[in-house]
Amino acid sequence: MNSRVHPTDQDKGNGVELTTEEARSGATPHMTRYILSWGLGLVILAFIILLATHMI
């Protein structure tokens, strides 16, 4: 871990600077966009089916 402490904050103890990977502390597989797309598509499909069945 390559964390740095700001020289002006050494006496406070709260000047730790983390990289993006260290702050995230996990992997981001970019699957969220697909899950959101499928979910939105299924909700729209459900609304279309509900409208079609109640219009008859």
Secondary structure as GFF3:
##gff-version 3
##sequence-region A 1 56
A	DSSP	beta_strand	4	5	.	.	.	ID=ss1
A	DSSP	three_ten_helix	7	9	.	.	.	ID=ss2
A	DSSP	beta_strand	16	17	.	.	.	ID=ss3
A	DSSP	alpha_helix	20	24	.	.	.	ID=ss4
A	DSSP	alpha_helix	32	55	.	.	.	ID=ss5
###
